[in-house]
């Protein structure tokens, strides 16, 4: 089963939003790369809570899921481009 099946439909918009924010954060060079996933996790939870609609726990879980899909998806594409 895919993790994306657990993401509520109205939270799917957060995946490209977090991806784009991650690119911007990386290009600022003020933040080390190792902190970007944590920042995206925090932003994902905040955005999900602000979208409301469910209980606070559900919103936090959705924020974790969308940030996980974003970071995992980025890492898959990055790793698949590498020549071993």
FIVEXVEX-276141 format. One record per residue (C-alpha): x, y, z; residue in three letters. Coordinates in Angstrom, 2 decimals, always signed. Last residue first. Layout:
<pts>
<<X Y Z> "ALA">
...
</pts>
This chain:
<pts>
<<+26.69 +3.82 -9.42> "UNK">
<<+25.25 +6.54 -11.61> "UNK">
<<+22.90 +8.80 -9.70> "UNK">
<<+19.65 +9.98 -11.31> "UNK">
<<+17.57 +7.39 -9.43> "UNK">
<<+18.90 +8.73 -6.13> "UNK">
<<+17.64 +12.27 -6.74> "UNK">
<<+14.22 +11.12 -7.98> "UNK">
<<+13.80 +8.86 -4.96> "UNK">
<<+15.08 +11.53 -2.58> "UNK">
<<+12.58 +14.10 -3.85> "UNK">
<<+9.69 +11.67 -3.51> "UNK">
<<+10.75 +10.77 +0.03> "UNK">
<<+11.00 +14.44 +1.02> "UNK">
<<+7.60 +15.34 -0.40> "UNK">
<<+5.83 +12.15 +0.67> "UNK">
<<+7.16 +12.59 +4.19> "UNK">
<<+6.11 +16.25 +4.27> "UNK">
<<+2.63 +15.25 +3.15> "UNK">
<<+2.41 +12.46 +5.74> "UNK">
<<+3.67 +14.53 +8.67> "UNK">
<<+1.24 +17.32 +7.87> "UNK">
<<-1.60 +14.79 +7.55> "UNK">
<<-0.71 +13.36 +10.96> "UNK">
<<-0.70 +16.84 +12.48> "UNK">
<<-4.08 +17.60 +10.90> "UNK">
<<-5.55 +14.34 +12.16> "UNK">
<<-4.29 +15.11 +15.68> "UNK">
<<-5.78 +18.62 +15.53> "UNK">
<<-9.16 +17.20 +14.58> "UNK">
<<-10.29 +17.66 +11.01> "UNK">
<<-11.23 +20.57 +8.73> "UNK">
<<-8.15 +22.65 +9.48> "UNK">
<<-6.18 +24.23 +6.60> "UNK">
<<-4.11 +26.01 +9.25> "UNK">
<<-3.33 +22.67 +10.87> "UNK">
<<-2.11 +21.29 +7.55> "UNK">
<<+0.02 +24.36 +6.90> "UNK">
<<+1.63 +24.11 +10.35> "UNK">
<<+2.24 +20.36 +10.02> "UNK">
<<+3.79 +20.72 +6.58> "UNK">
<<+5.88 +23.70 +7.70> "UNK">
<<+7.32 +21.71 +10.61> "UNK">
<<+8.05 +18.72 +8.40> "UNK">
<<+9.55 +20.96 +5.70> "UNK">
<<+11.88 +22.51 +8.29> "UNK">
<<+12.89 +19.05 +9.48> "UNK">
<<+13.53 +17.90 +5.90> "UNK">
<<+15.63 +21.05 +5.22> "UNK">
<<+17.87 +20.68 +8.28> "UNK">
<<+20.41 +18.29 +6.70> "UNK">
<<+20.80 +20.61 +3.72> "UNK">
<<+22.31 +23.36 +5.87> "UNK">
<<+20.28 +26.56 +5.94> "UNK">
<<+21.48 +29.98 +4.82> "UNK">
<<+22.28 +28.67 +1.33> "UNK">
<<+19.18 +30.44 -0.01> "UNK">
<<+18.94 +27.88 -2.82> "UNK">
<<+18.12 +25.03 -0.44> "UNK">
<<+15.30 +27.00 +1.18> "UNK">
<<+13.84 +27.88 -2.21> "UNK">
<<+13.98 +24.26 -3.36> "UNK">
<<+12.36 +23.10 -0.12> "UNK">
<<+9.63 +25.72 -0.53> "UNK">
<<+8.94 +24.31 -4.00> "UNK">
<<+8.66 +20.77 -2.63> "UNK">
<<+6.52 +21.94 +0.28> "UNK">
<<+4.04 +23.59 -2.10> "UNK">
<<+4.15 +20.59 -4.45> "UNK">
<<+3.13 +18.28 -1.57> "UNK">
<<+0.79 +20.75 +0.15> "UNK">
<<-1.75 +20.52 -2.66> "UNK">
<<-2.36 +16.90 -1.67> "UNK">
<<-3.89 +18.12 +1.61> "UNK">
<<-7.41 +18.47 +0.14> "UNK">
<<-7.35 +14.80 -0.88> "UNK">
<<-6.53 +13.41 +2.55> "UNK">
<<-3.18 +11.61 +2.52> "UNK">
<<-3.43 +7.94 +3.47> "UNK">
<<-3.36 +6.71 -0.14> "UNK">
<<-0.09 +8.63 -0.63> "UNK">
<<+1.66 +6.18 +1.71> "UNK">
<<+1.27 +3.44 -0.90> "UNK">
<<+0.00 +0.00 +0.00> "UNK">
</pts>
